[in-house]
């Protein structure tokens, strides 16, 4: 076995974990108004258990609705009506051999939804003000009631069939608030000194232990460091962990703070941070405790995970977004198919979807959030010959999905390699997992005997006639749109500068503050280029719900990229750009001018193939330029539609 330490079983109290790879707590928000767990939720967690994870944690189980709920659609563990739903979830997880855990949480002074249930009041360790309004010091009777609520919630979880509970004591939630010396300034026995600040977390652990018994594991999730100016560091994190040692069975060391933007993008590492960037906190705590320690934060490579366990830096690797990108990672790693693992590219489509639609989609795994419906998709009645024009993201996914369903596929790409336009970003350090994704899709295609690949081949009506397919899928993509600016011939397209970054010189002006332009600005600035970005609208054209946007602007600020909003480019000359804003006309001098002003879909080229087969589909950017998520979703689904009729 290539990864003996990673796949060594772990016995913890009354539970046996089949390996050291856990699916870390994640919420699922596609629920009805009463927030009761449903079949879709059960399928979401079951999929991870099917993929070989040793432990699967159901996130956001609120122990006391009235005082501790930050969003209305979370699991209410004090509502007896949740019992059937969480029992189905626990059964769905454990019947595949995984241990099901329920994450018990209370939002404390960030319980914005509970504010209306508490007469418009928020309660925390001490009186203060936060972004949700005034916070009152939590009275002792409320504290005692919450301690009891943790125990009751744990008892309900055990009754429902869960094999572990995870107490959420990190990321700025209630127990974290009471532990924090910066927040907990109260003068009674619940605050001030170290012993007093530990009183609530330890009382909660004791309440849970009493409720679940001696043979039931308790995991405690904590922030090893708050990771922001004014917050506590690893030394205090070690002190906290030592106080927990022996009282809980697993110390799950995360990092950061949910309500601090700069720390939030460390808790959930952006693509600008290295793999396992938060391991340092778990590794330090591991030196001081005897309890098994779990680490979490941007792990994706089984080689690195194996080294982490083998070196003694941690006992458990917890995967969050990676469990969405590839729920089968444990099975693939154990079987020696690690080069087929779909690595999380940290684009944060999952977070954006959660914020925008309460749906946790994955850009590169179209199955996520469709687990239940895809379980019920019937096999195609008829096997067909499918011609796919275009080997970019959409075309590759369509080829893989169609072949998996038993169809014969011919995939044609007019260039000499698969991957499409996104291949231009191969030199971008923070896009290395995107390159892995394109290479991994290429490997899957090359290994599938039902897919014939023809490179340097443009699909024309004549070629289609010779292949004689039953189905044509046009995935021709788009080309950069050149803006109608005087002197545009003196500028470079973003795609070319990605491929040849030396063209930027020492200074560059980028036209367009969309995702392409802003990511390019970070890439060039990281190479030492002085970058300015010109945008015609009054704000950048990026997804406001995306955590990637937070990370992007964090990098823009750190690298000194200058944004000129509400600014229109007037004329480009060699080494110069004139533009106009509200204050008048200005001139910028730079070694290069680069345009990142959108894409033009190749619709006419796709339409030329529409009559060349009985079935015709048009997908990806040749319909409407969009993102990877849109391309893979459509490609996967349309490939699944093929073969329903003759």
Buried (B, 14 or more C-beta within 10 A) or exposed (E): EEBEBBBBEBEBBBBEBBBBBBBBBBBBBBBEEEBBBBBBBBBBBBBBBBBBBBBBBBBBBBBBBBBBBBBBBBBBBBBEEBBEBBBBBBBBBBEBBBBBBBBBBBBBBBBBBBBEBBEEBBBBBBBBEBEBEEBBBBEEEBBEBBBBBBBBBBBBBBBBBBBBBBBBBBBBBBBBBBBBEEBBBBEEEBBBEEEBBBBBBBBBBBBBBEBBEEEBBBBBBBBBBBBBEEBBEBEBBBBBBBBBBEBBBBBBBBBBBBBBEBBBBBBBBBBBBEBBBBBBBBBBBBEEBEBBBBBBBBBBBBEEBBBBBEEEBBBBBBBBBBBBBBBBBBBBBBEEEBEBBBBBBBBBBBBBBBBEEBBBBBBBBBBBBBBBEBEEEEEBEEBBBBBBBBBBBBBBBBBBBBBBBBBBBBBBBBBEEBBBBBBBBBBBEBBBBBBBBBBBBBEBBEEBEBBBBBEEBBBBEEBBEEBEBBBBBBBBBBBBBBBEBEBBEBBBBBBBBBBEBEBBBEBBBBBBBBBBBBBBBBBBBBBEBBBBBBBBEEEBBBBEBBBBBBBBBBBBEEBEBBBBBBBBBBBBEEBBBBBBBEEEEEEBEBBBBBBBBBBEBBBEBBEBBEEBBEBBBBBBBBBEBBBBBBBBBBBBBBBBBBBEEE
